[in-house]
């Protein structure tokens, strides 16, 4: 049994606002942590009523400036049905296919963070070197290919296939993508995976790291790798960024 549980019931309007507030906060946090790379990167949240629609950041707006009111609602054809800014074509090509393949997924996060993209060049899964990395033990995939910017749906489908039923996938020569049954979980898994990539790069640069034993890695995964754990951890960061940057809720 995991250490964290989440059991919250909200009506559709409340749930939509909840998701959009966490989505805007996730962008602010990604900006704080340096996960921005110009206009690259996107986090999406499935709409709780129109399940084949998702909310996403406007293309060309910096993560540190995103507010709830800036978010775009995009339909299954890539058309913006709420909002007045363009959508990133790569965001639609990837996220539309992930959301379609994984009806359990509420949110997905991808950006060109430094340590994630550095690790991705190795074409390897993460090892369970630390307690935090165990959240991804036997729970992430590898998209072992790179053919350029993802602009077509077929490439998005192949990424979804590599993700399979896990919480994350390493996109070779590209970066990380994480998913969750809440916006908070998807965003926190990205933060935790980025830091796990950093830890492994540092450990391997310093010497020969000693991994956690498989049986212990599995136990630790069950303790800290649940969706409730990811959502709970994100709320700590959410409360901090909202207190310091309340305009994100506008």
DOVO-262697 format. One line per 2 residues: their letters; for each residue x, y, z of N, C-alpha, C. Coordinates in steps of 0.001 Angstrom, whole numbers, plus 500000, padded with zeros to 6 digits. Example, Ala and Ser with C-alpha at 12.3 -4.5 7.8 and 13.67 -1.06 7.14 Angstrom:
2
AS = 513190:494310:507800:512300:495500:507800:513200:496700:507800 | 512850:497750:507080:513670:498940:507140:512900:500030:507870 .
This chain:
250
XX = 500837:498804:500000:500000:500000:500000:500871:501246:500000 | 500505:502253:499199:501271:503491:499160:501055:504330:500392 .
XX = 501853:505382:500510:501785:506266:501670:500791:507403:501474 | 500323:507601:500258:499497:508762:499948:498202:508314:499288 .
XX = 497118:509010:499605:495831:508734:498988:495205:510048:498552 | 494411:509987:497490:493667:511166:497062:492253:510735:496751 .
XX = 491294:511303:497453:489890:510983:497229:489097:512274:497311 | 488967:512949:496178:488279:514231:496128:487222:514172:495035 .
XX = 485988:514550:495379:484913:514577:494398:484515:516029:494131 | 484445:516409:492856:484061:517757:492475:483099:517677:491299 .
XX = 482243:518705:491129:481410:518715:489940:482271:519112:488743 | 481683:519078:487546:482472:519280:486322:483137:520648:486291 .
XX = 482381:521699:486633:482952:523052:486599:484087:523195:487599 | 483888:522643:488791:484942:522708:489814:486166:521923:489380 .
XX = 485937:520755:488783:487067:519928:488337:487826:520604:487200 | 487093:521235:486280:487758:521948:485179:488652:523052:485724 .
XX = 488122:523851:486666:488914:524928:487254:490106:524369:488013 | 489896:523290:488750:490984:522648:489499:492112:522258:488550 .
XX = 491763:521624:487439:492781:521185:486484:493495:522378:485862 | 492750:523406:485500:493358:524572:484856:494269:525329:485816 .
XX = 493880:525414:487078:494739:526087:488060:496039:525321:488255 | 495943:523999:488357:497169:523196:488513:498022:523259:487250 .
XX = 497367:523340:486096:498101:523411:484837:498896:524720:484756 | 498254:525834:485065:498962:527123:485046:500109:527119:486053 .
XX = 499873:526552:487232:500929:526487:488248:502081:525605:487789 | 501762:524520:487093:502816:523634:486592:503726:524378:485615 .
XX = 503140:525202:484754:503976:525984:483841:504876:526948:484603 | 504331:527614:485614:505150:528539:486400:506314:527798:487060 .
XX = 506031:526604:487591:507078:525819:488236:508120:525347:487220 | 507678:524911:486051:508627:524484:485022:509527:525658:484635 .
XX = 508944:526856:484548:509749:528036:484251:510760:528319:485343 | 510332:528208:486596:511228:528427:487737:512399:527464:487711 .
XX = 512101:526212:487357:513127:525173:487418:514005:525134:486169 | 513757:526041:485223:514600:526112:484034:514280:525085:482979 .
XX = 513031:524614:482943:512657:523611:481944:512222:524246:480631 | 512294:525563:480551:511919:526249:479327:513071:526213:478322 .
XX = 512723:526217:477058:513704:526287:475965:513025:527046:474841 | 513024:528376:474961:512290:529183:474002:510805:528887:474078 .
XX = 510233:528522:472927:508793:528222:472871:508500:526727:472989 | 509533:525912:473225:509349:524460:473282:508743:524038:474616 .
XX = 508000:522956:474589:507461:522368:475810:505972:522599:475961 | 505302:521611:476560:503856:521688:476711:503384:520724:477793 .
XX = 502356:521138:478482:501659:520287:479443:500185:520370:479070 | 499496:519255:479094:498079:519239:478746:497253:518609:479849 .
XX = 495974:519022:479893:495023:518456:480848:493727:518149:480116 | 493286:516932:480196:492030:516529:479550:490869:517297:480179 .
XX = 489949:517753:479353:488762:518406:479893:487876:517352:480567 | 487303:517657:481736:486526:516631:482445:485163:516334:481831 .
XX = 484708:517176:480915:483406:516979:480278:483559:516529:478830 | 484339:517272:478061:484618:516908:476667:485917:516110:476671 .
XX = 485793:514815:476788:486951:513974:477085:487941:513847:475941 | 487534:514237:474721:488469:514216:473593:489048:515609:473331 .
XX = 488887:516526:474292:489472:517861:474244:490508:517984:475366 | 491520:518821:475150:492453:519065:476248:492866:520532:476292 .
XX = 493249:520953:477503:493750:522298:477759:495264:522297:477623 | 495802:523371:477030:497240:523433:476771:497695:524884:476796 .
XX = 498988:525076:476910:499550:526437:476899:499532:527030:475498 | 499356:528349:475394:499413:529007:474086:500833:528991:473536 .
XX = 500967:528712:472264:502275:528646:471622:502921:530029:471621 | 504156:530092:472114:504901:531339:472098:504826:532151:473377 .
XX = 504086:531670:474379:504021:532374:475664:504951:531671:476650 | 505811:532428:477314:506780:531836:478233:506066:531176:479411 .
XX = 506618:530067:479857:506042:529344:480993:505805:530261:482197 | 506728:531190:482437:506646:532042:483627:505523:533074:483535 .
XX = 504894:533185:482372:503820:534163:482195:502432:533534:482065 | 502358:532226:482033:501071:531565:481799:500127:531761:482979 .
XX = 498892:532135:482663:497813:532276:483640:496676:531326:483245 | 495768:531097:484168:494613:530242:483879:493869:530751:482653 .
XX = 493697:532060:482563:492930:532647:481459:493637:532523:480109 | 494920:532187:480098:495665:532038:478841:495494:530659:478212 .
XX = 495046:529689:478988:495018:528308:478522:494044:528126:477364 | 494415:527247:476428:493614:526968:475243:492935:525614:475375 .
XX = 491712:525527:474898:491030:524242:474799:491078:523798:473335 | 491621:522610:473111:491851:522095:471763:491019:520832:471557 .
XX = 490381:520712:470385:489557:519534:470128:490377:518425:469467 | 489713:517325:469138:490404:516146:468613:491017:516381:467242 .
XX = 490618:517477:466574:491163:517802:465257:492272:518847:465316 | 492616:519273:466541:493672:520266:466688:493194:521686:466574 .
XX = 491869:521882:466584:491306:523225:466491:491143:523832:467877 | 491480:525108:468011:491296:525813:469272:489832:526215:469390 .
XX = 489142:525686:470396:487718:525989:470566:487468:526977:471698 | 488461:527180:472560:488416:528243:473561:489803:528844:473651 .
XX = 489887:530163:473589:491163:530853:473598:491429:531517:472263 | 492390:532424:472252:492631:533189:471026:494107:533220:470635 .
XX = 494800:532116:470858:496212:532013:470491:496428:530710:469729 | 497529:530597:468999:497801:529353:468264:498257:528241:469198 .
XX = 498043:527001:468758:498511:525840:469504:499773:525296:468838 | 500693:524825:469649:501925:524214:469149:501577:522926:468400 .
XX = 501973:522821:467144:501647:521632:466337:502227:520362:466947 | 503443:520459:467496:504051:519284:468127:503271:518878:469372 .
XX = 502758:519864:470107:501955:519557:471297:500743:518737:470897 | 500064:519149:469822:498884:518401:469387:499274:517017:468887 .
XX = 500321:516915:468083:500717:515623:467510:501050:514600:468592 | 501690:515044:469655:502074:514132:470737:500916:513893:471697 .
XX = 500378:514978:472244:499415:514843:473336:498088:514261:472886 | 497646:514585:471672:496373:514020:471207:496447:512497:471167 .
XX = 497593:511976:470764:497745:510522:470652:497933:509856:472003 | 498619:510536:472912:498768:510005:474276:497419:509959:474966 .
XX = 496652:511039:474869:495330:511069:475513:494379:510049:474891 | 494477:509849:473586:493609:508871:472932:493971:507445:473336 .
XX = 495272:507164:473409:495725:505813:473743:495529:505472:475212 | 495525:506497:476061:495451:506279:477508:494250:507020:478102 .
XX = 493055:506443:478042:491885:507117:478606:491981:507341:480106 | 492884:506628:480777:493087:506833:482220:493881:508096:482511 .
XX = 494569:508617:481512:495460:509757:481704:494668:511065:481663 | 494860:511897:482687:494269:513230:482727:495245:514254:482157 .
XX = 496525:514076:482414:497505:515093:482023:498790:514451:481518 | 499485:515211:480664:500777:514782:480141:501703:515992:480083 .
XX = 502980:515777:480381:503953:516874:480436:505194:516526:479627 | 505657:517508:478861:506887:517333:478082:507577:518678:477946 .
XX = 508871:518704:478190:509662:519897:477879:511093:519466:477605 | 511906:520435:477185:513291:520144:476843:514201:520509:478013 .
XX = 513954:519898:479150:514753:520160:480348:516178:519638:480154 | 517131:520309:480786:518544:520050:480510:518973:518613:480793 .
XX = 518692:518114:481977:519196:516785:482342:518387:515675:481679 | 517097:515924:481455:516292:514941:480750:516762:514761:479320 .
XX = 517050:515868:478634:517482:515718:477242:518913:515183:477172 | 519749:515519:478161:521102:514948:478183:521027:513431:478379 .
XX = 520209:512990:479349:520070:511556:479595:519483:510852:478367 | 518555:511529:477676:517879:510884:476548:518849:510502:475428 .
XX = 519978:511173:475334:520942:510869:474270:521599:509510:474459 | 521502:508956:475661:522133:507666:475939:521266:506490:475486 .
XX = 519980:506748:475242:519101:505669:474795:518943:504572:475824 | 518867:504953:477102:518781:503972:478193:517643:504326:479135 .
XX = 517129:503289:479816:516206:503520:480915:516979:504050:482125 | 516273:504700:483025:516877:505094:484294:517070:503874:485180 .
XX = 518131:503887:485977:518356:502833:486963:517811:503277:488327 | 517475:502326:489190:516987:502685:490526:518155:503015:491462 .
XX = 518766:504178:491248:519952:504538:492029:519605:505231:493332 | 518447:505862:493383:518050:506595:494587:516607:506239:494935 .
XX = 516212:506608:496134:514826:506388:496544:513867:507051:495564 | 514175:508295:495189:513280:509024:494289:513193:508364:492917 .
XX = 514314:507852:492422:514322:507204:491109:513504:505925:491110 | 513304:505333:492278:512519:504096:492359:511053:504311:491985 .
XX = 510592:505561:491999:509218:505843:491545:509041:505420:490091 | 510157:505318:489339:510103:504973:487920:510576:503550:487650 .
XX = 510818:502774:488700:511339:501423:488536:510316:500558:487797 | 510724:500023:486645:509857:499219:485785:508557:499950:485466 .
XX = 508629:501274:485422:507435:502094:485222:507732:503263:484284 | 508610:503037:483309:508826:504026:482260:509329:503329:480999 .
XX = 509007:503931:479870:509375:503356:478591:510503:504119:477922 | 510901:503634:476766:511962:504265:475984:511524:504311:474520 .
XX = 511419:505519:473979:511158:505702:472554:512509:505839:471883 | 513004:504715:471360:514391:504630:470911:514516:505022:469442 .
XX = 514133:506265:469148:514171:506724:467771:514147:508258:467790 | 514653:508858:466738:514526:510300:466573:514516:510617:465095 .
XX = 513468:511294:464648:513344:511607:463220:513042:513085:463001 | 513255:513912:464012:512988:515336:463886:511823:515769:464762 .
XX = 511426:517025:464625:510311:517569:465406:509061:516744:465125 | 508333:516399:466186:507140:515561:466037:505987:516425:465530 .
XX = 505650:516249:464265:504592:517056:463664:503454:516216:463098 | 503646:514891:462998:502540:514113:462469:502008:513134:463491 .
XX = 500731:512779:463333:500039:511956:464323:500633:510559:464422 | 501189:510064:463315:501797:508738:463345:502952:508672:464317 .
XX = 503758:509735:464347:504872:509782:465298:504349:509864:466726 | 503280:510636:466924:502661:510714:468244:502152:509369:468703 .
XX = 501580:508601:467771:501087:507264:468126:502230:506342:468534 | 503371:506449:467855:504521:505611:468216:505049:505975:469598 .
XX = 505004:507258:469932:505403:507672:471289:504428:507098:472308 | 503134:507156:472016:502130:506583:472916:502347:505086:473084 .
XX = 502728:504405:472002:503002:502966:472087:504201:502697:472994 | 505232:503547:472905:506421:503357:473746:506106:503652:475212 .
XX = 505224:504604:475440:504775:504889:476805:504038:503699:477385 | 503227:503050:476556:502418:501894:476959:501582:502244:478186 .
XX = 501664:501423:479245:500832:501684:480427:501646:502246:481591 | 502798:502862:481297:503666:503394:482347:503383:504877:482596 .
XX = 504133:505461:483546:503931:506865:483885:504849:507813:483129 | 505811:507278:482351:506778:508156:481695:507441:507435:480532 .
XX = 507995:508244:479621:508773:507680:478529:509933:508622:478231 | 511091:508034:478002:512275:508793:477586:512284:508826:476061 .
XX = 512293:510025:475501:512308:510204:474048:513756:510423:473617 | 514340:509437:472951:515768:509504:472631:516106:510770:471840 .
XX = 517202:511427:472281:517687:512666:471648:516666:513808:471713 | 515760:513744:472663:514672:514713:472715:514383:515162:474144 .
XX = 514027:514227:475020:513712:514615:476387:512774:513633:477051 | 511998:514127:477993:511125:513295:478813:509663:513635:478565 .
XX = 508810:512641:478753:507372:512854:478759:506784:512042:479888 | 505946:512671:480698:505326:511996:481830:503823:512171:481760 .
XX = 503093:511240:482381:501633:511304:482408:501141:511015:483815 | 499873:511371:484049:499295:511097:485356:497781:511146:485313 .
XX = 497163:510603:486336:495712:510647:486448:495249:511960:487070 | 496175:512867:487290:495877:514241:487694:496959:515125:487089 .
XX = 496658:516411:486982:497676:517342:486503:498870:517327:487442 | 498578:517325:488742:499654:517339:489729:500597:516160:489589 .
XX = 500032:514972:489415:500879:513780:489291:501757:513863:488050 | 501176:514219:486904:501970:514301:485665:503103:515304:485808 .
XX = 502798:516472:486390:503827:517506:486542:504893:517077:487535 | 504465:516471:488657:505460:516067:489646:506347:514946:489114 .
XX = 505768:514015:488362:506608:512945:487811:507664:513514:486882 | 507308:514568:486132:508316:515179:485269:509443:515780:486107 .
XX = 509073:516517:487148:510079:517136:488017:510973:516064:488643 | 510362:514998:489153:511121:513930:489808:511996:513173:488812 .
XX = 511494:512991:487595:512282:512261:486592:513460:513099:486116 | 513226:514388:485909:514323:515284:485531:515436:515237:486577 .
XX = 515069:515283:487843:516062:515271:488915:516733:513894:489035 | 516006:512846:488726:516602:511505:488739:517609:511356:487606 .
XX = 517308:511957:486450:518287:511974:485356:519539:512719:485798 | 519348:513853:486451:520486:514636:486934:521315:513831:487924 .
XX = 520647:513155:488857:521363:512372:489869:522167:511248:489225 | 521583:510564:488229:522312:509458:487602:523484:509966:486773 .
XX = 523301:511079:486072:524411:511648:485317:525564:512028:486247 | 525243:512631:487393:526270:513011:488359:526944:511774:488956 .
XX = 526145:510774:489307:526699:509571:489931:527634:508830:488976 | 527219:508716:487712:528048:507994:486752:529301:508787:486386 .
XX = 529216:510113:486463:530405:510931:486214:531411:510785:487350 | 530911:510519:488567:531784:510423:489738:532375:509039:489935 .
XX = 531715:508022:489423:532211:506673:489656:531225:505632:489160 | 531167:504505:489873:530261:503414:489519:529172:503321:490566 .
XX = 527988:503846:490286:526937:503867:491310:526434:502477:491659 | 525977:502331:492886:525406:501070:493380:523883:501194:493339 .
XX = 523212:500411:492519:521756:500534:492430:521050:499898:493621 | 519822:500314:493820:518959:499675:494813:518632:498272:494309 .
XX = 518626:497295:495189:518315:495918:494807:516897:495844:494231 | 516680:494984:493225:515366:494929:492566:514188:494778:493514 .
XX = 514313:493895:494507:513179:493692:495416:512896:494942:496245 | 513954:495652:496623:513779:496882:497388:513276:498024:496501 .
XX = 513723:498037:495253:513251:499049:494304:511753:498893:494065 | 511298:497644:493991:509865:497385:493776:509053:497858:494972 .
XX = 509507:497548:496165:508797:497983:497382:508736:499504:497437 | 509875:500139:497140:509934:501602:497191:509024:502211:496132 .
XX = 508998:501608:494939:508083:502083:493905:506647:502073:494401 | 506260:500999:495055:504886:500898:495556:504605:501915:496658 .
XX = 505648:502311:497376:505479:503275:498466:505369:504709:497966 | 506176:505071:496969:506244:506492:496569:505837:506755:495122 .
XX = 505533:505705:494374:505276:505870:492951:503818:505867:492550 | 502912:505952:493530:501486:505942:493208:501042:507304:492685 .
XX = 499900:507319:492020:499347:508576:491526:499006:509522:492679 | 498528:508970:493777:498251:509801:494943:499502:510463:495486 .
XX = 500611:509732:495447:501880:510295:495915:502313:511453:495024 | 502211:511269:493717:502607:512331:492806:501758:513576:492984 .
XX = 500454:513384:493127:499549:514522:493305:499810:515239:494620 | 500037:514478:495685:500309:515063:497003:501593:515883:496981 .
XX = 502634:515335:496370:503910:516047:496299:503763:517342:495502 | 502969:517293:494429:502785:518495:493629:502070:519585:494414 .
XX = 501108:519210:495265:500353:520218:496007:501259:521063:496904 | 502344:520482:497403:503307:521251:498200:503880:522387:497342 .
XX = 504252:522063:496109:504805:523055:495189:503730:524025:494712 | 502519:523523:494499:501407:524360:494066:501139:525461:495092 .
XX = 501063:525091:496361:500782:526073:497409:501871:527141:497480 | 503107:526744:497257:504222:527697:497276:504116:528685:496120 .
XX = 503928:528180:494901:503942:529075:493743:502705:529972:493714 | 501565:529488:494186:500370:530331:494235:500544:531453:495260 .
XX = 501179:531134:496385:501419:532161:497403:502348:533250:496879 | 503312:532869:496085:504305:533822:495593:503928:534479:494257 .
XX = 503090:533793:493462:502692:534324:492160:501186:534147:491963 | 500370:534816:492790:498918:534608:492727:498285:535013:491402 .
XX = 498985:535815:490599:498425:536220:489310:498221:535054:488367 | 498865:533907:488618:498695:532756:487748:497246:532263:487750 .
XX = 496502:532581:488808:495106:532154:488922:494153:533038:488134 | 494649:534156:487609:493773:535087:486872:493207:534430:485611 .
